[in-house]
Amino acid sequence: MASIRELHTQLVRKERSAVEITTEALERIQTLEPKLHSFLQITADHALAQAKQVDQQIAAGEEIGLLAGIPIGIKDNMCTDGIPTTCGSRILENFVPPYESTVTEKLKKAGAVMVGKTNLDEFAMGSSTENSGYQVTANPWDLSRVPGGSSGGSAAAVAAQECVVALGSDTGGSIRQPASLCGVVGMKPTYGLVSRYGLVAYASSLDQIGPFGGCVEDAAILLGAIAGYDPKDSTSLKVDIPNYAQLLKPNFRPKSRLRIGVIKETFGGGLDSQVEEKVKAAIEVLQNLGAEIQIVSCPRFGYGLPAYYIIAPSEASANLARYDAVKYGIRAEEADNLVDMYKKTRAKGFGTEVKRRIMLGTYALSAGYYDAYYLKAQKVRTLIKQDFESAFEKVDVLVCPTSPTTAFKAGEKTADPLSMYLSDLMTIPVNLAGLPALSIPCGFDQQGLPIGMQLIGKVLREDQLLQVAYAYEQSTDWHLRTPIL
């Protein structure tokens, strides 16, 4: 499928209609979904109605924005008015929101065409999209492997060209890790840059919505459309949003040389040798483009994983307490009393991984353990943030692998939660520090599976991150390769 800009040009020149583009996407979804399972809801009627509106605007001579008429997938933990939002959980299988999330409202106004709600690990808890209460999404590059998670449905849909772009949410790497495993661009913005209103909460101090795209410019356009202050979100930042796409240049040779720091703690034990080789080759490309490469240290980087798995489950145990069978969601009918109804509904509605994290979080917050676990994890979080701040005194952008490995086989890690958690080893510290980061394709392993490079930026320097990624992308052809399905 063409890029946003290419499709926009076709639309304004009346070479194609929005209905034609949308129909093509829906037909591809219908063809591929029996083997991919990227979508939980396919909103064909809704999408065609949106596309017709765009065509009417064009026919009337009205100017349309870049996203008008562009097929987009929305991760199914963002509320959509009148359209089911399940969070990949059986406990919400009958939930139809009465309101729209801020990001989807913005996309509606921009004329984007929502073709469906994408699959995810239940309540965004997972690294493989195997924890969905409904289906397991396959990796378009190898259907026997996972697409990553928790936003695996969105990543797979973009990689398979079922939609042009998609939204995901990133709590500990849930955009960047699947972007790496599926060979697409995925970005986690600065915490607070994009409104979380209408995003069903997993861990409120870590969650952030971000874009997936087949190329850097597509991700930049989508980010520009969803970013901005929202009074409905108390953590939303009051900042000016630049035109990220207009700032992209094919090189980054400013008057003062760009300094890129390689995080030394991310190379070594546990990192697949082919991933290491491709990421180091990508760093050489950046150097050849004019960047000054330095080795930097973030000494507490490795403590991000244990700190995260105290903080995130603790916040999840509080956030998921609202699913009590009273307000919304399913209800166990055979209960004898109110407490019995709570227990039976949650036992029936929540999956294994969600129950595990609720128990971990409740334990960490319980009397006698709060100081030993949760408070200590928050102190480690502060130290990790300080390490990043120290590194950014020396360099402008940090680089490391996005994922320690390429896509693993479905079922390979489901029986070993700790092994699964290690998939987010490289991405979690970024969320703890509230920084922006993105994953960009930088090669393939010997089995033809994508490898991603992670770029980490200073707070609110998404423009700089996207520029570095764009310059790299223009010097390579990894983003032009697509899976054969």
URLINSUL-V420745 format. One record per residue. RES is the residue in one small letter. SS is DSSP state (2 for helix, 1 for strand, 0 for the rest). PSI is psi as a letter, one per 40 degrees, with the letter a starting at -180 (NA if undefined). NEAR is the number of other C-alpha atoms within 8 Angstrom. Layout:
res: {RES & RES}
ss: {SS & SS}
psi: {PSI & PSI}
near: {NEAR & NEAR}
This chain:
res: {m & a & s & i & r & e & l & h & t & q & l & v & r & k & e & r & s & a & v & e & i & t & t & e & a & l & e & r & i & q & t & l & e & p & k & l & h & s & f & l & q & i & t & a & d & h & a & l & a & q & a & k & q & v & d & q & q & i & a & a & g & e & e & i & g & l & l & a & g & i & p & i & g & i & k & d & n & m & c & t & d & g & i & p & t & t & c & g & s & r & i & l & e & n & f & v & p & p & y & e & s & t & v & t & e & k & l & k & k & a & g & a & v & m & v & g & k & t & n & l & d & e & f & a & m & g & s & s & t & e & n & s & g & y & q & v & t & a & n & p & w & d & l & s & r & v & p & g & g & s & s & g & g & s & a & a & a & v & a & a & q & e & c & v & v & a & l & g & s & d & t & g & g & s & i & r & q & p & a & s & l & c & g & v & v & g & m & k & p & t & y & g & l & v & s & r & y & g & l & v & a & y & a & s & s & l & d & q & i & g & p & f & g & g & c & v & e & d & a & a & i & l & l & g & a & i & a & g & y & d & p & k & d & s & t & s & l & k & v & d & i & p & n & y & a & q & l & l & k & p & n & f & r & p & k & s & r & l & r & i & g & v & i & k & e & t & f & g & g & g & l & d & s & q & v & e & e & k & v & k & a & a & i & e & v & l & q & n & l & g & a & e & i & q & i & v & s & c & p & r & f & g & y & g & l & p & a & y & y & i & i & a & p & s & e & a & s & a & n & l & a & r & y & d & a & v & k & y & g & i & r & a & e & e & a & d & n & l & v & d & m & y & k & k & t & r & a & k & g & f & g & t & e & v & k & r & r & i & m & l & g & t & y & a & l & s & a & g & y & y & d & a & y & y & l & k & a & q & k & v & r & t & l & i & k & q & d & f & e & s & a & f & e & k & v & d & v & l & v & c & p & t & s & p & t & t & a & f & k & a & g & e & k & t & a & d & p & l & s & m & y & l & s & d & l & m & t & i & p & v & n & l & a & g & l & p & a & l & s & i & p & c & g & f & d & q & q & g & l & p & i & g & m & q & l & i & g & k & v & l & r & e & d & q & l & l & q & v & a & y & a & y & e & q & s & t & d & w & h & l & r & t & p & i & l}
ss: {0 & 0 & 0 & 2 & 2 & 2 & 2 & 2 & 2 & 2 & 2 & 2 & 0 & 0 & 0 & 0 & 0 & 2 & 2 & 2 & 2 & 2 & 2 & 2 & 2 & 2 & 2 & 2 & 2 & 2 & 2 & 2 & 2 & 2 & 2 & 2 & 0 & 0 & 1 & 1 & 1 & 1 & 0 & 2 & 2 & 2 & 2 & 2 & 2 & 2 & 2 & 2 & 2 & 2 & 2 & 2 & 2 & 2 & 2 & 0 & 0 & 0 & 0 & 0 & 0 & 0 & 0 & 0 & 0 & 0 & 1 & 1 & 1 & 1 & 1 & 0 & 0 & 1 & 0 & 1 & 0 & 0 & 1 & 1 & 0 & 0 & 0 & 0 & 0 & 2 & 2 & 2 & 0 & 0 & 0 & 1 & 0 & 0 & 0 & 0 & 0 & 2 & 2 & 2 & 2 & 2 & 2 & 2 & 2 & 2 & 0 & 0 & 1 & 1 & 1 & 1 & 1 & 1 & 0 & 0 & 0 & 2 & 2 & 2 & 0 & 0 & 0 & 0 & 0 & 0 & 0 & 0 & 0 & 0 & 0 & 0 & 0 & 0 & 1 & 0 & 0 & 1 & 0 & 0 & 1 & 0 & 0 & 0 & 0 & 0 & 0 & 2 & 2 & 2 & 2 & 2 & 2 & 2 & 2 & 0 & 0 & 0 & 0 & 0 & 1 & 1 & 1 & 1 & 1 & 0 & 0 & 0 & 0 & 0 & 0 & 2 & 2 & 2 & 2 & 2 & 2 & 2 & 0 & 0 & 1 & 1 & 1 & 1 & 0 & 0 & 0 & 0 & 0 & 1 & 0 & 0 & 0 & 0 & 1 & 0 & 0 & 0 & 0 & 0 & 0 & 0 & 0 & 0 & 1 & 1 & 1 & 1 & 1 & 0 & 0 & 2 & 2 & 2 & 2 & 2 & 2 & 2 & 2 & 2 & 2 & 2 & 1 & 0 & 0 & 0 & 0 & 0 & 0 & 0 & 0 & 0 & 0 & 0 & 0 & 0 & 0 & 0 & 0 & 0 & 0 & 0 & 0 & 0 & 0 & 0 & 0 & 0 & 0 & 0 & 0 & 0 & 0 & 0 & 1 & 1 & 1 & 1 & 1 & 2 & 2 & 2 & 0 & 0 & 0 & 0 & 0 & 0 & 2 & 2 & 2 & 2 & 2 & 2 & 2 & 2 & 2 & 2 & 2 & 2 & 2 & 2 & 2 & 2 & 0 & 0 & 0 & 1 & 1 & 1 & 1 & 1 & 0 & 0 & 0 & 0 & 2 & 2 & 2 & 2 & 2 & 2 & 2 & 2 & 2 & 2 & 2 & 2 & 2 & 2 & 2 & 2 & 2 & 2 & 2 & 2 & 2 & 2 & 0 & 0 & 0 & 0 & 0 & 0 & 0 & 0 & 0 & 0 & 0 & 0 & 0 & 0 & 0 & 2 & 2 & 2 & 2 & 2 & 2 & 2 & 2 & 2 & 2 & 2 & 2 & 0 & 0 & 2 & 2 & 2 & 2 & 2 & 2 & 2 & 2 & 2 & 2 & 2 & 2 & 2 & 2 & 0 & 0 & 0 & 0 & 2 & 2 & 2 & 2 & 2 & 2 & 2 & 2 & 2 & 2 & 2 & 2 & 2 & 2 & 2 & 2 & 2 & 2 & 2 & 2 & 2 & 2 & 0 & 0 & 0 & 0 & 0 & 1 & 1 & 1 & 1 & 1 & 0 & 0 & 0 & 0 & 0 & 0 & 0 & 1 & 0 & 0 & 0 & 0 & 0 & 0 & 0 & 2 & 2 & 2 & 2 & 2 & 2 & 2 & 2 & 0 & 0 & 0 & 2 & 2 & 2 & 2 & 2 & 2 & 0 & 0 & 0 & 1 & 1 & 1 & 1 & 1 & 1 & 1 & 1 & 0 & 0 & 0 & 0 & 0 & 1 & 1 & 1 & 1 & 1 & 1 & 1 & 1 & 0 & 0 & 0 & 0 & 2 & 2 & 2 & 2 & 2 & 2 & 2 & 2 & 2 & 2 & 2 & 2 & 2 & 0 & 0 & 0 & 2 & 2 & 2 & 0 & 0 & 0 & 0 & 0}
psi: {i & i & i & d & d & d & d & d & d & d & d & d & e & f & d & i & i & d & d & d & d & d & d & d & d & d & d & d & d & d & d & d & d & d & e & d & f & d & i & d & h & h & g & d & d & d & d & d & d & d & d & d & d & d & d & d & d & d & d & e & e & i & h & i & i & d & e & h & e & h & h & i & i & h & h & f & e & h & h & h & h & e & h & i & h & e & f & e & i & d & e & f & d & e & h & h & i & e & i & h & i & d & d & d & d & d & d & d & d & e & e & i & h & h & e & i & h & i & i & i & i & h & f & f & g & i & e & e & f & e & e & i & e & d & i & h & i & i & h & d & d & h & e & e & i & i & e & a & i & e & f & d & d & d & d & d & d & d & d & e & f & d & i & d & i & i & i & i & i & h & d & e & e & e & d & d & d & d & d & d & d & e & f & i & h & h & h & h & i & h & h & e & d & h & h & e & h & e & h & h & h & c & h & d & e & d & h & h & i & i & i & i & i & e & i & d & d & d & d & d & d & d & d & d & d & e & i & i & i & h & e & e & h & e & e & h & h & g & i & h & h & i & g & d & d & d & e & h & i & e & i & g & g & i & d & h & h & h & h & h & h & h & h & d & e & e & h & a & h & e & h & h & d & d & d & d & d & d & d & d & d & d & d & d & d & d & d & d & e & e & i & h & h & i & h & i & h & g & d & e & d & e & e & d & d & d & d & d & e & d & d & d & d & d & d & d & d & d & d & e & d & e & g & e & e & d & d & i & a & i & h & h & d & e & i & d & a & d & d & d & d & d & d & d & d & d & d & d & d & i & i & d & d & d & d & d & d & d & d & d & d & d & d & d & e & i & h & e & e & d & d & d & c & d & d & d & d & d & d & d & d & d & d & d & d & d & d & d & d & d & d & e & d & d & i & d & i & i & i & i & i & d & i & d & i & a & h & i & i & h & e & d & e & d & e & g & d & d & d & d & d & e & d & e & d & d & d & d & d & d & d & d & e & f & i & i & i & i & h & h & h & e & a & i & a & e & e & f & h & i & h & i & h & h & h & h & i & i & h & f & f & d & d & d & d & d & d & d & d & d & d & d & d & e & e & i & e & d & e & e & h & i & i & h & NA}
near: {5 & 6 & 10 & 11 & 8 & 8 & 10 & 13 & 8 & 10 & 12 & 9 & 7 & 7 & 7 & 9 & 9 & 13 & 11 & 8 & 12 & 16 & 9 & 8 & 13 & 11 & 8 & 10 & 9 & 8 & 7 & 10 & 10 & 7 & 7 & 12 & 14 & 14 & 12 & 12 & 8 & 8 & 10 & 9 & 6 & 9 & 12 & 12 & 8 & 12 & 14 & 10 & 8 & 13 & 11 & 8 & 11 & 12 & 7 & 6 & 6 & 7 & 6 & 10 & 7 & 8 & 13 & 12 & 15 & 15 & 14 & 14 & 15 & 13 & 16 & 14 & 12 & 13 & 14 & 14 & 9 & 8 & 7 & 11 & 15 & 13 & 14 & 16 & 15 & 11 & 13 & 14 & 11 & 8 & 10 & 10 & 12 & 7 & 9 & 11 & 13 & 11 & 11 & 11 & 9 & 10 & 12 & 9 & 7 & 10 & 15 & 14 & 15 & 12 & 16 & 13 & 15 & 16 & 19 & 18 & 20 & 15 & 13 & 15 & 11 & 14 & 15 & 13 & 19 & 13 & 13 & 13 & 10 & 8 & 8 & 9 & 15 & 15 & 15 & 14 & 10 & 8 & 10 & 8 & 11 & 16 & 18 & 16 & 16 & 18 & 20 & 19 & 16 & 17 & 16 & 16 & 15 & 16 & 14 & 11 & 10 & 11 & 14 & 15 & 15 & 16 & 13 & 14 & 15 & 16 & 13 & 13 & 12 & 17 & 19 & 18 & 17 & 17 & 17 & 20 & 16 & 17 & 13 & 17 & 17 & 16 & 14 & 16 & 14 & 14 & 12 & 10 & 13 & 16 & 16 & 14 & 9 & 10 & 9 & 9 & 9 & 14 & 14 & 7 & 4 & 13 & 15 & 14 & 13 & 15 & 15 & 19 & 15 & 14 & 11 & 13 & 10 & 14 & 16 & 11 & 13 & 11 & 11 & 12 & 9 & 11 & 10 & 13 & 11 & 9 & 6 & 5 & 9 & 5 & 6 & 14 & 9 & 6 & 7 & 5 & 7 & 6 & 8 & 13 & 9 & 5 & 8 & 10 & 8 & 7 & 9 & 12 & 10 & 6 & 4 & 5 & 9 & 12 & 12 & 13 & 15 & 11 & 13 & 9 & 10 & 9 & 9 & 6 & 4 & 5 & 11 & 8 & 6 & 8 & 14 & 11 & 8 & 12 & 13 & 8 & 8 & 11 & 9 & 8 & 10 & 10 & 10 & 7 & 11 & 10 & 13 & 9 & 10 & 9 & 8 & 9 & 9 & 12 & 7 & 10 & 9 & 8 & 9 & 15 & 13 & 8 & 12 & 12 & 8 & 14 & 13 & 12 & 15 & 17 & 12 & 14 & 13 & 9 & 10 & 9 & 7 & 7 & 11 & 10 & 12 & 6 & 7 & 9 & 11 & 12 & 8 & 10 & 5 & 5 & 9 & 6 & 6 & 7 & 6 & 9 & 15 & 10 & 8 & 10 & 14 & 11 & 7 & 9 & 11 & 11 & 11 & 6 & 9 & 11 & 9 & 8 & 12 & 13 & 10 & 11 & 16 & 12 & 8 & 12 & 11 & 8 & 5 & 6 & 11 & 11 & 8 & 8 & 11 & 14 & 9 & 9 & 13 & 10 & 8 & 12 & 12 & 9 & 9 & 16 & 10 & 8 & 12 & 10 & 8 & 8 & 12 & 10 & 7 & 8 & 12 & 12 & 13 & 12 & 12 & 13 & 13 & 13 & 15 & 12 & 10 & 12 & 13 & 8 & 8 & 9 & 7 & 7 & 9 & 8 & 6 & 7 & 8 & 6 & 8 & 11 & 11 & 8 & 12 & 13 & 13 & 12 & 13 & 14 & 13 & 12 & 14 & 12 & 11 & 10 & 14 & 17 & 16 & 13 & 17 & 16 & 14 & 12 & 9 & 10 & 11 & 6 & 5 & 7 & 13 & 16 & 17 & 17 & 15 & 13 & 14 & 13 & 15 & 11 & 9 & 11 & 9 & 14 & 10 & 8 & 14 & 12 & 13 & 10 & 11 & 14 & 13 & 12 & 12 & 8 & 7 & 7 & 8 & 9 & 12 & 5 & 6 & 7 & 8 & 5 & 5}
